[in-house]
Amino acid sequence: MQYYRVFSLILVHIFILLHVLGLGQNQIGSIDFQEFFHSFLKIGKINAGVILVFLALFSTLVFGRFFCGWACHFGAIQEFSWFILQKLNITPKTINSRLVVILPFFILLHFYIIPNLDYAYHNPWSVELELNKPNIWKFLPGFVVGLLTFFIDGFLIVYLLGRKGFCRFICPWGAFLKIPAALSIFKIRHNNGCIESGNCTKNCPIGIDVSYEINKYNKVVNTNCTNCMICTDGCPTKALTYSYLSPIDENLKLSDFINGENIYKDPKTKNLFLNFRSKDISFLVLVLIFGFAVDGLFGMGHFLSFGISAILSFMFFQNFSKKILNIFFKFTFSFIVIWALSIKISINKGLDYYRNGDFEKSIKYLSFVIDYYPNKIGRYYVMIADSYLEIGDLQRAIKFSKIAKSINPDHQSVKQLLNKISKNIK
């Protein structure tokens, strides 16, 4: 089965490459999970990304999270990263933490479901079919941020947090498929004859304690299961099977999905996992603080921001061999959080005061941003120049308008600002 699965993942990447290079872009726009939230949930628009999500939802109800194991390009990158690490004789411990449930659901609700439902509630909503929009590049990051996302969320998070660290700790699309996965009629089931070799748990690419679950529940109940079939292929006694059971006969209990401290205790596989549950609350608080602090800075999206946050927050609790390294890391971490929060708060306050016409306070906060944020953002210079113009300081308005023009010479807001200044000069 793994030959078929690898072929499927390679084929998916070929199709993605062809689409990115221009094949069919005029007919089919962005094929992205977030389109379901930003397009359909928000305004009712049905595009290629929305259709993909509906297909993933319905297929998950039948076959489980087959999409994640057989078609997700980011999941494939993490599996490839694990393969490379194994070739280098590196076996990172997979983190056993409740955040694998909490954090992805939080990201899903906060960034994708709640804001778009709120917009839909307060604005007109109507179903419309538009397959060729948005453009494939609309939600894709620039080259540098994109490269960092693949390295940090694809490789580094696996090295530090274990198998498929991004899928387990960050991915909101996986969280979105958890409920239909719990109700799926095809599952990995116990076929009798288990000798508890531990191979299924050891080889699971998403870090599930398969051996524990099939012996306790006669099936894999963990909704992170991607039905990759590695456990069924690798079982020495063929005690596992991917099989159908009528929903009427399926024994579903909420308690089955709350394994608590009972998992990852088999002596054969225990050393592969690190129990981090005692630090979960502190871990969650740090991840959220750091994630919100850096989210959006330097063009970073939610995935990269919270991927970095999960990695650094985990490292915050680690003890380095030398005390000086512990002090240096914790100081640096704290400094970055304070700096990033200061920038984010100043941006938000500066924009709020500007919109409300309090130009002196807007200048105060946005000036802090341009002084301490290394990226020159033309928008902030435009607002500072306009604010100075509004309070009658023409000289400073001209000064900052020139900087704005040097950053974005052809932007409409810059042209409007320059026209406004020229009228005041006359």
Secondary structure, DSSP 8 states (H G I E B T S, - for coil): -HHHHHHHHHHHHHHHHHHHTTTTTTTS----TTHIIIIIIHH-EE-HHHHHHHHHHHHHHHHSSHHHHHT-HHHHHHHHHHHHHHHTT----EEE-THHHHHHHHHIIIIIIHHHHHHHHHS----EE-TT-S-TTTT---HHHHHHHHHIIIIIHHHHH-TTHHHHHT-HHHHHTHHHHHT-SEEEEE-S-----SHHHHH-TT---HHHHHHHHSB---TT-----HHHHH-TT--EEEEE--TTT----GGGG--GGGSS--TTTGGGEEE-GGGHHHHHHHHHHHHHHHTTGGG--HHHHHHHHHHHHHHHT---SSHHHHHHHHHHHHHHHHHHHHHHHHHHHHHHHHHTT-HHHHHHHHHHHHHH-SS--HHHHHHHHHHHHHTT-HHHHHHHHHHHHHH-TT-HHHHHHHHHHHHHH-
